[in-house]
């Protein structure tokens, strides 16, 4: 299933509290009405952090990440362009967002995330990944797929998804080339808490994973987030 991800910056004059209230309330209810929408989650940034530094961070700074699931890219495109709800959504985005980049990705659930109350108690990290110079897109994806087994072995991992980017819009509604939005993937990791992540990546298995990451990643920018399910 394809996931459409919004990389969000609030307008500078909005407080974090006002942004979060509007995003979860007014905007969330608008987006929930998009046709053919299977699922919709909001990930509000709670900490900009590089707790496990295997490669340098990139320049990215966001206040939140949206995730909208559709059966395919065509349904996603139609929903955000052609419906009456889409027009209302865009008007609202212009009201409270300063920046909105869009990524379309194929999602792989490598370690399935626990559901319901179990998931709500977990701590989540989202990371933006960029491949090393000289690696083709296919080479990067091959290395990242091989990386799955290493992450599975890291103690304490409660959930792991990798989102392979297949399309980009630096400005919503305007497809762009890789150089305009050089992001190859989005990583989602769940642990019991931040300390469990630190311990996991300090282990021999965790060190093996971070060593391998250096072979195919040029940058990785990480954020701690709080999840909120709308649909």
C-alpha positions in Angstrom: 0.0 0.0 0.0 1.2 3.5 -0.9 1.6 6.1 1.8 1.5 9.8 1.1 3.7 11.7 3.6 3.5 15.4 4.4 6.7 17.1 5.8 5.3 20.1 7.7 6.5 23.4 9.0 4.1 25.7 10.8 3.9 29.4 10.1 6.5 31.2 12.3 3.9 33.2 14.1 2.0 30.2 15.3 2.9 28.7 18.7 3.5 25.0 18.9 0.4 24.6 21.0 -1.8 26.5 18.5 -0.4 24.6 15.6 -1.0 21.2 17.2 -4.5 22.1 18.2 -5.4 23.2 14.7 -3.7 20.3 13.0 -5.3 17.7 15.1 -8.7 19.4 15.2 -9.8 21.5 12.2 -7.3 20.2 9.7 -7.4 16.6 10.7 -11.2 16.5 10.3 -10.9 18.0 6.8 -8.3 15.5 5.7 -10.3 12.6 7.1 -13.0 13.2 4.5 -10.7 12.6 1.5 -12.2 9.9 -0.8 -10.6 6.4 -0.7 -8.5 7.3 2.4 -7.7 4.1 4.2 -5.8 5.5 7.2 -4.4 8.8 8.5 -1.9 9.5 11.2 -0.2 12.7 12.4 3.3 12.6 13.9 4.0 15.8 15.9 7.7 16.5 16.5 8.6 16.5 20.2 12.3 16.6 19.9 14.9 17.3 17.2 17.6 14.8 18.1 20.5 12.8 16.8 20.8 10.4 19.7 22.4 7.6 17.6 24.7 9.3 15.2 26.0 6.9 12.5 26.1 9.5 9.7 25.8 13.3 9.7 22.3 15.0 9.9 20.8 16.8 7.0 19.4 20.3 6.8 15.8 19.3 7.5 13.7 20.8 10.3 10.0 20.0 10.6 7.2 20.4 13.1 5.3 17.3 12.0 4.8 14.4 9.5 1.4 13.4 8.1 0.8 9.9 6.8 -2.2 9.1 4.5 -2.7 5.6 3.1 -4.4 4.8 -0.2 -4.6 1.6 -2.2 -2.5 3.1 -5.0 -0.9 6.3 -6.2 -3.7 7.1 -8.6 -6.3 7.1 -5.8 -4.0 9.3 -3.7 -3.5 11.8 -6.6 -7.2 12.0 -7.3 -8.2 12.5 -3.7 -5.9 15.5 -3.1 -6.6 17.1 -6.5 -10.1 16.5 -7.6 -12.4 16.4 -4.6 -14.3 19.3 -3.0 -12.6 18.3 0.3 -9.2 18.7 -1.4 -9.9 22.4 -2.2 -10.9 23.0 1.4 -7.8 21.2 2.6 -5.5 23.4 0.6 -7.2 26.6 1.8 -6.7 25.5 5.4 -3.0 24.5 4.7 -2.4 28.0 3.5 -3.8 29.3 6.8 -1.5 27.6 9.2 1.4 26.0 7.4 4.6 27.8 6.3 6.1 24.8 4.4 4.6 21.6 3.1 6.7 19.0 1.1 5.0 15.8 -0.1 6.6 12.4 -0.5 4.9 9.3 -2.0 6.4 6.1 -0.7 6.1 2.3 -0.8 5.9 1.2 2.8 7.5 -2.0 4.2 6.5 -3.2 7.7 9.7 -5.0 8.6 8.9 -5.3 12.3 5.1 -5.0 12.7 4.0 -2.3 15.1 1.9 -3.4 18.1 -1.6 -2.1 18.0 -4.0 -0.2 20.3 -2.9 0.4 23.8 0.5 -1.2 23.3 1.3 1.1 20.5 0.2 4.2 22.4 2.7 3.5 25.1 5.7 3.3 22.8 8.3 6.0 21.9 8.7 6.7 18.2 11.5 8.1 16.0 11.2 9.2 12.4 14.3 9.7 10.3 14.9 11.3 6.9 17.4 9.4 4.9 19.6 10.5 1.9 21.8 8.1 -0.1 25.5 8.4 -0.5 26.8 10.2 -3.6 27.7 7.7 -6.3 25.0 5.2 -5.3 22.2 4.8 -7.8 18.6 4.6 -6.6 18.5 0.9 -7.1 21.8 0.3 -5.3 20.5 2.3 -2.3 17.3 0.4 -2.2 19.2 -2.9 -2.3 21.5 -1.9 0.6 18.5 -0.6 2.6 16.6 -3.9 2.1 19.7 -5.8 3.3 19.7 -3.5 6.4 16.4 -5.0 7.5 18.0 -8.1 9.0 20.4 -6.0 11.0 17.6 -3.8 12.5 15.6 -6.9 13.4 18.5 -8.0 15.5 18.7 -4.8 17.5 17.5 -5.4 21.1 14.4 -3.5 22.1 13.0 -2.7 18.6 9.2 -2.8 18.9 8.4 -1.7 15.4 10.3 -0.8 12.2 9.0 0.5 8.9 10.9 1.7 5.9 9.3 4.0 3.4 10.9 4.0 0.0 10.3 7.3 -1.8 9.0 7.0 -5.3 7.7 10.5 -6.0 8.4 14.0 -4.6 6.6 17.4 -4.5 8.7 20.2 -3.0 5.6 22.3 -3.4 2.3 20.4 -3.0 0.8 19.6 -6.4 4.0 20.2 -8.3 6.1 17.0 -8.9 9.8 17.8 -8.7 13.1 16.1 -9.5 15.3 14.3 -6.9 17.7 17.3 -6.7 14.9 19.6 -5.6 13.9 17.3 -2.7 16.8 14.9 -2.1 15.2 12.4 0.2 15.4 8.7 -0.5 13.5 7.3 2.4 11.7 7.8 5.7 12.5 5.4 8.6 10.0 4.7 11.4 11.3 3.0 14.6 9.4 2.3 17.8 11.0 1.4 21.2 9.7 1.4 24.8 11.4 4.7 25.4 14.5 6.8 24.3 16.7 5.0 26.8 15.8 1.6 25.2 16.8 2.9 21.8 20.2 4.1 23.2 20.8 0.7 24.8 19.7 -1.2 21.7 22.1 0.7 19.4 24.9 0.5 21.9 24.7 -3.4 21.7 26.9 -5.4 19.3 23.9 -5.8 17.0 23.1 -2.1 17.1 26.7 -1.2 16.3 26.7 -3.6 13.3 23.6 -1.8 12.1 25.1 1.7 12.4 28.3 0.5 10.7 26.3 -0.8 7.8 24.3 2.4 7.5 27.5 4.3 6.8 27.9 2.3 3.6 24.8 3.6 1.9 23.6 6.8 3.8 25.1 10.2 3.4 22.7 11.9 5.8 20.1 10.9 8.3 18.0 13.5 10.2 16.0 12.2 13.2 13.0 13.4 15.2 11.2 12.1 18.1 7.4 12.3 17.4 4.1 11.8 19.2 1.6 9.8 17.1 -2.1 10.6 16.7 -4.5 8.6 14.6 -7.2 10.5 12.8 -8.6 7.7 10.6 
